[in-house]
Amino acid sequence: MKMSSLAIGQYIPGTSALHRMDPRTKILTMTAVVTCLFLIKSAWGYAAMAALLVAGIMVSRVGLRFIIRSMRSLLVIMAFTFVLHMFMTEGTGIFRVGPLIATYEGARQGALMVIRLILLVVVTSLVTLTTSPLTLTDGLEKLLKPLSAIGFPSHELAMMMTIALRFIPTLVEETDKIMKAQMARGADFSSGNLVKRAKAMLPVLIPLFVSAFRRADDLALAMEARCYRGGKGRTRLRKLSFGSVDLLSLPVIAFSILVAVLA
Amino acid sequence: MMIEIRGVSFTYNAGSPLARKVLDGADLSIGKGEFVGIIGRTGSGKSTLVQHMNGLLKPDSGTVMVDGVDIWSKGAKLQDVRKKVGLVFQYPEHQLFDETVAGDVAFGPRNMGLDEHEVHERVKDAMDIVNLDFEAIKDRSPFELSGGQKRRVAMAGVLAMKPEVVILDEPAAGMDPAGRDEILGEIDRMHDKGGFTVVLVSHSMEDVAKHAQRLIVMDAGKVVLEGSPRQVFSEEQRLLGMGLGVPQTVRMYNMLRNRGVLLPEMPLTVGQLAGMIMEIARAGTKDEGVAGR
């Protein structure tokens, strides 16, 4: 019944070069690398990108364990992608299941797709594992700032994300507590059919919603009491600034583009 | 023995950088019909300990026996354990969910598979123990009640399962002094009239001093002191070292003793203390009268 296996978006504190990099740099670099990953067509390209990301993991010093953990949640999607490609691509057949024929070309294509997915997860995890959620949303807000000229609510969006991220662990803890309280009253969440189990969740969901609304009210009140009135004229305690570490991103972006063009 | 805990250790988030060892070889036992107070400062492992008593948490090592059965052995059923050991969490009003008070209190008994007549009786009895007017509020929404009433409804929800042991984790947390006294008075009644074995978890010395027959003091995941309130409170220096204090009446008793006034025994309530002081004062004026000063 433990719910702490939420690995995506889990920040591992540290002092590596990746940790010290400005969040804006990380977001931009990530965007560049992700775009390049979608442009690559050959296996060589994937190999080159994989090497780059392995170097990234080594620099970040977060430990392979956490990277692998964030991959686990996508296992089903990966398996699904592979099977879909294997059966849906035309070519020389390997075996058949009913009307479906698995092909060599499909298997190859599927494998590359799975590798692409893995690499995508690694890139994004490298960012989320080395950047605290608060810094990340700060960076995002700054990057989206130019869009506010055309009415895009960049500050509000960033604030919403910050609050949502801030309350995920709180809600997880709360869920755990309420589930335990109802289990102490004989509730059973693990047996019965789907309908029965969904019904069994009601005594957990209702108190959870009630407390989420209460917390939202309290938070709104606390923010107003501190004169929060949106992003206008708001100053920051910690200003983001580019440093020499950020220059590291240049070779990374250059390498990715080179790979995308050549491979 | 109703509950026996032997060498229980427990670590939250074991194997991750966030690992936190909360229980470190805790040993204790609770007899049938006892009123035991468990005290310790925040983070000493009290709440984690009581969650082991009805099998909500599984110890990393050590055994938990309820009514002579190891609850994690193959034949034991956790559902049965939870029928015997009722646990009222801290801020239990946060777990209310049903549309009506009666429906919420009936959640536990219904999960036990009792027939509706029996459920009805139990709901009535349980609400009676915690001083709630069954007829007046049974059909109201629990969410529109006052804070104190909500907490009582939640407590009734556990009592309605008629457990042999009722564990209450900080039942008076966040209540005003009057509400505190009422709730604790009801817990006294659960023990005296209801015949429940009661385990009261608290960090307030005053509360446990007044109500519990035996105290268990936790520090850093271990049981460090055990005995009657007077025995435990006589170790004032050790308690202070653990970030705990003694009740104000005991402090007064010690202060008077240091000044050469010895009260007949350690007072546990303000009433007792006042009575003893009055007695000595009366005796004192008599003596002085004789001395003719």
Interface residues (C-beta under 8 A of the other chain):
Chain A: S4 I12 E174 K177 I178 K180 A181 Q182 M183 A184 R185 G186 A187 D188 L202 P203 V204 I206 P207 V210 S211
Chain B: N13 S16 P17 L18 Q51 N54 L56 Q79 R82 K83 G86 L87 F89 P92 H94 Q95 L96 F97 D98 F107 G108 N111 M112 F143 G157 V158 M161
